Each structure stands twice: as structure tokens, then as C-alpha cells.
Amino acid sequence: MVLLVLCVSLLLVALDSTVLHVAVPSLTEDLRPSSTALLWIVDAYPLICASLLILFGTLGDRVGRRRVLLLGYALFGIASAIAALATVPAVLIAARALLGVGGAMIMPATLSLLRAVFPDRRERATAIGIWTAVAAVGAATGPVLGGFLVEHYWWGSVFLINIPLMALILPVGRLLLPESRGGSDGPWDVLGALMAAAGVLGAVLGVKRLGAGDTLFELPTAGPLLAGAALLVLFVRRQKRRAHPLIDMRLFGRAAFTTSVGCIVLAMLALVGLELIAVQYLQLVLGLSPLATGLRLLPLTFAAMAAGATGSYTLRRLGPRRMVGWGFVLTAGAVLLLVLMGQDDRPVLLTAGFVLLGFGLQTTLFSAYESMLSEAPAQSAGGAAAIGETSYQLGAGMGIALLGSVMNAAYAPGVTGLTGVPDSAARAAANSLGEAYQVAARLGGTAGETLHRAARHAFVHGLHVTLVVSAGLLLLGALMALRLPRVMECPPVEAGEPDTVPGSGSGSGSDQRTGLEAPAAGPLPIPGGRTPVEPAAGVRPGC
């Protein structure tokens, strides 16, 4: 039952991560944001979320993960209502940032609870498979539901779908979720949490400026990058010196943990950036409606659901190294297949590419998440979850910035220097394909037709360049996976270690390793009615 509630939590966040993508053209036409404001509208949620994950993940370890989770639910609902009613870009950006705060409360709590509820690695792998399959359901539902709402109502309605889901999950979560705390008894490092948040945000802000076309040596770009890097270095040094650190930096001394985090960043970098560009291609180049665009993306998300559902079995058979490595290779092959896309609709090619892309990326993400959580001891679950979700959101935000920068660099030269097109119109058209279409419509005549045709051709060329760059990054991820373990090792659960979580508020004791409320005497039963047994010494490889 706890897994069910946690899956609904993930569904909520996954919906909000993808539902906006199909609404971008309609939103652009209505609010007319600048290219930088449009990037902020899309990026504010993942970037703010990424910067605050460590803060709220470690806060949950101290004050209770359920408490932070429920507060995140409430904030998510309020921010959704503000976003739906926004009439200017600034309000929408602020609402998306508030959604990021709510997401930062929700995500670490779900993962750390998952780690505590399923200490046995085989059961945990199955639970993570279900959890990631639900994420794919959210990703699948978001574009389709968003496309339907945009077609029949207005772009703001895509945010309203969070509110009824929130009205359901708040009371259910309060009733069913157990309270859970981390194993550390030390004080919460407020200064360290703020340093981590500011450091991540500064680094990502610098990357965003690069993605918007600024050079590395400009103050608005170099300033946040240097400040963010300096704060993160100071944060790491501070954590190493403290008796009760927010994040146990010894985790990064484990090759499997560090490699898993890097693989999550690369996988999300490719997925989110490509998905955003693919939505623009389907709507602006092929001329599909928002609903048809969402339906075209369904094969990708259904394939991802299948990969998540079968991930536990595949991991036991292949092991983390081969599963992550071949997942990256399969995804790179899918991306290179999509280079064959042109200005004409090729539905069979798109479907095949999306199926391979969804299955490959979800295979990689599942195995990387499972390996990362399994490398972290139970008492460090909150910190490990915060690191994993930070890498997830950071990869998503950097993917939009990096691949968007590559796309803009390849697209902009194709709409400049056109015969009969004024320089001012060409500069405006270089911001985005949607803006190029608007400028072409205002120009009209031969000049408008020339600009429209050139912008469409330049966008497809930029898409091809971006796909090739993405394939290179994915192959780099396959090389990184060589540092992962060959087999899935299953350390035995210690005798007396709680394998389930009792209802909140009724326990008379507390387990010092997990912080879960527990009866004063006796071990808790393992799910399914089994009784904990004294394990054999050592590790069971290839479980």
C-alpha cells in the first residue's frame, strides 16, 4: 500500500514534467514570451527542484519524510492553480518555480521511503521497476492529456489536472504513509543545505545562459558558474569535516554509486532535451495538433513502461554493467535512426525510433537508480535519494539548455542573410521556429514565403545535428557503465532488520538504522508473512 501511494506521488511529478511540452506553441502564441522567458518557463521547474532536493531530502531525515512529503503535495496544488491562471510570463515562471519547490519536497521522500520499506534488494528491484513504470505512465499521460486539454480549452488547463489528483492523494497519504526519519541524531546543517542549494542553482544558471547563446566569458554567465562551483566545493569540504554531515561523501568513493549518478545525468540529458525538440518538430514542422503530438509520443512511453516492468528480471539476468551499457547503446542507435527524419511525415520510422528510445533509456535509468540505492546504506537513504533526484533534475535541466544551445547554433544561420528578408525580421526569426512562422506571416508575400521555407529547413538541419550530438553523449554513457558491477549482488538482510513499515503514530520504539517507528520488541514481519531468518555470512551474487 505504501508503494501504491509512492507511485501516485511519482505520477504527479512525472505528469507535470511532460504535460507542458505540448502546450509550448499555444502558450507562446498567447503570452508571447521572449526566447529567454520561454526557456525559463520550461526550465524553472526542473532547475529549482534540482537546487532544493538536498535541502528538503535532508530536512525530511530530521523532521520526518512523510511530513515533508505531505507539505510538498499541498504546495504542488497551490502552485498548479497559480500557473493555470497566469496571464503574463513572469507569473507563470514564478508558479513553475513554486512547483519546483513542491517537487523537491516530494521526490527524495518517495525514494528514501522506498529504500526503507524494501531492504531486500530483490524486492527493492521489483518495487523500483514498478515505480519507474509508473513514471513512464505519467510521461505517456502528460502529452496526451495535455494535448486534449489544449485543443479543447486553453494552455492553462494543463496545470489544473494536478488539483484533483492532489485532493485525492493528500488524505490518502496522511492515512497510509508511515513516518520515517534518517538514522542521524546530529543537528541539521542549515548553512550546508543553503550552500548546496545556491551552488546547484548557480551552476545551472550559468549553463542556462550558455544555452541562451551567451559566451562563457560574459559576466552573467561566468559569474553564476564560478559562484556555483565555489559553493559546491565549499559544501563538499564542509561535509567532510562535520561529525553529522548532510551527505556522506564516502558514498562517492564507491565506483558503482558515482557511476550510477553520472549515468542518470546523461540519460536525462538526452531524454528531456530530445523530447522537447521532438514536440516542436511534430507540431511546427509536420503540422500535427497537440493531441496528435501526444499520441505520436505514446510508443516511447509505452516502451519505457515495458522496460520498467521487466527491469527486475533483466537486471538479475544481465547485471548492472551490461544492462546500463546496452541500454545506452540501444538508445544511441535509436537516436541515429531518427536522423532519417525530414520535412515529410514518416510515421513508421518515428514509431520505431521512439520505441527503441523509450525502452533503451528506461532500461538505463532503472538499472542506474537501483544500483545507486543499493550502494547506499539504509541510514543514508535520504542523502542518496537527494543525490539521485538532483542528478535526475539537473540532467533534465542541462539537457534542455545544452541540446537547446546546439539546436539554436545549428538553426540560426539558416534564417539569416536571406534575400528580400529584412535583418530585423531575420534576427527575430532566429529565436525559435515558432517566432519565425509569426514573423513570416507578418511579412507576407515572397519574403514571408522565403523566411517560412528557410526556417523550416534550418530547424530540420538543427534537429539532425542535435541528434548526432546526443548519440555521442549516450555512447559516452555506455563507456561509463563499464565501471559498474558485473552481477547484481544481494547482501543478506540482517536478522531483525525491519522489512515493512508499521502504521504511523502507533509504534512504541524506533529502529536506529532506518528511523522507522517500530514495536518495542521483536522483529517486524517481512511482506508476505515470512519471518526474518539468520542469514548466511557473505554476499549472494547473481540473485
N, C-alpha and C positions, 0 to 999 in steps of 0.2 A: 504493500500500500504506500509505503514511503517512496519507493521507486516510481510509482504512478504519479504521485504529486510532483516529484522532482522532474519527471519527464514533461509534465504540463508546464512547469517553470521554464524549461528549455524551449518548449514550443512557443511560448510567449516571446522570448527574446529572439528566437530564430525568425519568427514572423516579422518582427519589427526590423530585422536586419535586411530583409529582402523585399518587403512589401512596397517600399518607397521607390524601388528601381523602375518599375513600370509607370510610376506617376511622374517621373522626372520631366518628360516632354510637356505634359499637361501643366505641371507646376511652373515650368519655365515660361510658358505662354501666359499664365495668369499673373504671377508675381514679378516676372521679368527681372530675375536676379542677375547680377554680373557673373562672369565666369568664376571669379574667386568666391562670391557668395554661394553659387551653386555647389562648388566643391565643399564649402563649409556646411551646407545643408546636408549633403550626403555624408561627410566625414565627421561632423561634430559628435554624433552618437558613438561610433567606434573609438574615436580618439579620446574623448572624455572618459568613456568606460575603461579604456586601457590604462589611463593615467591613475585611476582611482581603485583599481582592483586590489592592489597590495594593501592600500589603506583599509578598505572595507573587509577584505579577506582576513586580515589580522585582527581587525576590530571584532569580527564575529567570533574569533577564537577566544576573545576575552569576555565579551558581554553575551554571547550566545548566537549561534549561527541562525537558528530559527527566527530570533527577534530581528536580526538584520534582514533576513530574507523577507519577512512579512512587511517590514518598512519599505523594502525595495518594491514589493508589489504595489503598495499604496502610491508611492511616488511615481511609478510607471503609469498608473491610471491617470493621475493628475496631469502629468506631462503630455500624455496622449490627447487629453481634452484640449490643452493649450495649443498643441500642434495642429489639431483639426480646425481650430478657429482662427489660426494665424492669417493676417491679411498683408503682412509685409515680410520680407526675407529675414529681418533681424529677429522678429518674434519667433519665426519658425526655427531659426538657428538656436535661439535660447531654449526652445522646447526640446529640440533634438539633444542639446547638451544635458538638459534635465533628465531626459530618457537615458542618457549615458550614465548618469549618477545612479538611477534606479537599476540599470543593468549591472553596474559594478557591485551593487549590493546583492543581486540575485545569483550571479554566476559562481563566484567562489563558494558560496554556501551550499549550492547544489552538489558541486564536485566533492567538497570535503565531507558532506553527509554521505555521499555515495561511497567514499573511501572508508568511512567508519562503519556503515551498515554491512558492507561486504568485505570483511578482512581476508576471506579465502580468495586467492587470485582467480581460480577457475570461475567461481560465481561472479566475481567482480568483472571479469572479462565479458561474461554474458550480459550483465547489467549495463556495462558501458556500450555494448553492441546495441542493446535496446535504446539506450539514451541517445546514441548518435543517429540511430534510425529515426527517432522522433525529431531530431534536428533536421533531418532530410525532409520529413513530413512538413515541418514548418517552412522550410525553404521552398518546397513544392507548392504549399498552400498560399504562401505570400504573394507570388506573382499572379497566380490565377485569381485569387480573391481580390487582390489589388486591381488587376485589370478589369474585373467585373464592376467593381465599385467606381473606378474612374470613368468607365464607359457610361454608366447609368446615373452617376451622381456627380461628385466633384472630387478633386485630388485629396482634399482634407479628410474625406470619408475613410481613407486607408488607415488612418490612425484610430478611428472610432472602434475598430474591431478589437482593440486591446481592452476596452472598458468592460464589455460583458464577460470576457474571459477573466478579468481581474475580479469582478464581482463574484465569480464562482470560486476562484482559487484562494481568495483571502480567507473566507470562513472555513473552507475545507482544509487548507494548510494549517490554520490555527488549531483545528481539531485533531488532525492526524500526525503532523510532523513532531518528532521529538526534539527537545532542546539538546544541543550538542555544543561542547566547548573544547578548545585545544588543551594539550597537556601542560602548557607552560604556566607557572604560577607567578612569573615576574610581571612587572608593570608594562603597560603598553607604551611603546616608544612613539609618542605623538610626533616629535620632531623628525624621527626617521621616516614615519609614514608620509609626512608632508614633503620631505626631501624626495622620496621616491615618486610621489605624485607629480611634483613640479619637474623633476628630472625627465620622466617619461613624456610629459606634456611638452616640455621644451624641445626635446629631441624630435618629437613627431611634428611640432610646429615648423621646425626647420626643414624637415622633409617635405611638408606641405608647400612651403614657399618654393622649394626646388621644383615640386610638381607643377606649380603655377607658372613656371618659366623664369624665376629669378636665378641669378648666378650664385655660386657658392660663396663668393667674396662680398656680397652685399650685406649690410648690417642687419636688415630684417631677417635674413636667412642665417648668416653666420652667428649672430647673437644668440638666438634660441638654441641652435645646435650646440654651441660651445657651453652655454649655461646648463643645458640639459645633461650633456656628457659630464661636466664637472660635478653636478649634483648627484648623478648616479655613482660616480667614482667615490665621492664622499659618503654616500649612503652605504656602499659596499664596505668601505673601511670602518664605518661606524658599527655595522652589524657584526663584523669580525671581532670587534673589541668588547661588545656587550655580553654580559652573562646571560641575558634573556633576549636574544635578537628577534626581530620580526620575521626574518627569513634566515634559515640555517644555511649559510653559504657553503657548508660542506657538501650540500646536495650537488653543487656544480662541479665538485671534484669527481663525481661519478659520470663516466663517459656516456652511459646509457641515458641518464637524466638530461645532460646537456644536449646530446644529440637529438633526443626526442623534442625538446623545446625548439631547437633550430629547425627541425622538420615541420613542426606545426606552423612556424612563422612562414616558411617557404610555401607550404601548401595553401595557407590562407592568402598569401600574397598573390598567388596565381589565381585562386578561385574567385575572390571578390572583384579584383580588377577586371578579369575576363568577363565575369557575369554582367558588370555594369556596361562594359563596351558592347557585349553581345546584345543587351537590351536595346541600346541605341541603334545598333546595326539592324535588328529586326524591325524596329519601328520607323526609323528615319531613312534607311536605305531600301529595305524591302516593302515598306509602307504597311506593315501589319498593325492592327488595332492593339490596344493594351491587353485586351482579353486574349486575342490570338497569340500575342507575345508570351503571355503566361503559359498558355497551352503548349507552345513550342519548347518551353523550358522544362516541361514535365518529365521528358525522358531522362534528363540529367538528374533530377531529384529522385525519381523512382529507382534509377540505378544506384544512387547513393543510399537509399533505403535498403536495397538488397545487400549492398556491401556491409552496412551496419548490422543487419540481421544475421548475416553469416560470418561476421568478423571473428567471433569467439572460436568457431570451428577452424577457420582458416589460420588463425594465429597459432593454435595448438599444432596444426599440421606443418606450417611453414616456418614458424618462429619469427620474432620481430624483425631481424635483419632482412630476410628475403621478402617478408610481407610489405615493409615500408619501401624497400628498394624497388621491387617490381611494381608497386603502386605508383611510384614516381615515374618509372619508365613507361607504364601504360598511359599515364596522364600526358606525358610529353608526346607520345605517339598520337594521342587524340588531338592535342593542340596543333601538331604539324598537319594532321589530316584536315583540320578546319582552315588551314591556309588556302585550301582549294576554293573557299567561299569567294564569290564575286558579287557583281551588281545584280545578278539574277538569282531568283529563289531556287535553291536545291535542297528540298526538304529531306530526302533520303540521306544525303551527306550530312546535313545538320543533325539529324536524329542519331546517326551512327556516332558522330563525333561527340555529341552531348552524352550519350550512354557511356562511352568509354571514359570521358572526362569525369562524369559523376562517380562511376564505380572506382576508378583509379584514385581519385582524390579522397573519397571517403575511406577506402582501404588504408591509405596512408595516415589519415587523421585518426582513425580508430586505433591502429596499432601504436602510433606515437603517443596518444593520450594514455593508453593502457600501460605502456612501458614507463611513462613518466610517473604515473600514480603509483605503480608497483615499486618503483625505485625509492619512493619517499616512505619513511616510517609513518605509522599511524599518527604519532604525536605531531608530525609536521604536515599533516594533511591540508590544513588551512593555507600554509605558506606555499605548498606545492600547487594547490588548486589556483591560488592567486597568480603564481608564475605561469602556469599553463594558460589561464584565461588572458593574462596580459599578453603572452606571445600570440594567442589567437586573435585578439582585438588589434594588437599592434601590427600583426601581419596583414589583417584586413585593411586597416587604415593606410599602411605604407603601400599596399598593393594598388589602391586607388590612386595614391599620389605618384608612385613610381611608374606604373603602367600608363596612367593618365599623362604623365610627363613625356613618356616615349611616344604615346599616341599624338599628343599635341606637336611634338617636334617633327614627326613624320607628316602630319596633316597640314600644318600652317603653310609651308612653302607651296603647296598645291593650289592655294587660293590667292596668292599674291602675284602681282605683276601681270594680271590678266588684261588683255586688250579690251578697251572700252569700259572697264570697271574702275571707278574712282578709288584712289588709295585709301580714303577713309572707309569706304564700304568694304574693301578687301581686309583692312585691319579688323573691322568688326566681325567679318565672316570667319576670321582666323581663330576666334574664341571657341567656337563649337559648331558642329554641323547644324544644330537646330537654329542657332543665330544666323548662320549663313543662308538658310532657307528663308528666314524672315527678311533679311537684307535683300535677297534676290527678288522676293515678292514685291518689296517696295520699289526697287529699281525698275522692274518690268522690262519689256522689250527684249532686244538681243542681249543687252548687258546682263539682265536678270537671268536669262536662259544660260548664258555662258558661265555665270557665277554658280548657278544651281548645279549644272553638269560637272564643273570643275570640283566643287565641294564634295559632291557625291563620290567622284573618282578618288579624290585625295583621302577621304575617310576610309575607303576600302583599302587603299595602299597603306595607310597608317595602321589599320587593323592587322594586315599581314605582317608588318614589321613588329608590332606588339606581340603577336602570336609567336614569332620566332624567338624574341627575347624571353618570353615566358617559358618556352620549351627549354632554352638554355638554363634557366633557373631551376626548372624541375629536374633536369639531368644532374645539376649540382646537388640537389637533394638526394638523388639516388646514390651519389658518391658518399654523401654524409652518412647514409644509412649503413655503410659498411662498419661503422663503429658500434652498432647495436649488437646485443647478444644473438647468437645463432639460434638458440632454443628458448622456449618460454619456461623459465624456472619457477617452480612453485614452492616457496618456503612453507613448511607446515605451520598451521595456526597454533599458537601456544595454548597449552592446556589452561582452561578457564578464561580464555580471551573471549569477550562478548562478540557474538556473531550477529545478533539482532539488537534492535534499539527498542527499549520499552517505551510506553506512553509517557509523555512529558508530565511532570508535576507529581508523579506518584512514587518515584524512587526514593529510597532512603539512604542510598550511598552513591558514590561516584567512582568510576574506573579512572585511575590516574593516567593511563596511557592514552585514552581516547577522549576523556572528559564527558562521556555519556553517562546519564543518570542510570544507576543500576541498583538492583536489590542489595541489601546489606550483606548477604551471604549467598555463596553458591554461584556457579557459572550460569550464564544465560543460555537458553537452548539455541542451537543452530536452526535456521529456517528449514522447514520440512520435518521437524520433530526429532532430528538427530541429536545425539548427545556429544559434547566435546570429548575427545579421547586424547590420551597422552601420545604425542607424535613421535615418530622415529627421528633420530638425530639426522641432521644434514638437510639437503635440498632435493626435492624430487624434480629432476629435469624432464623436459618434454611432456609436461602434464596436459 
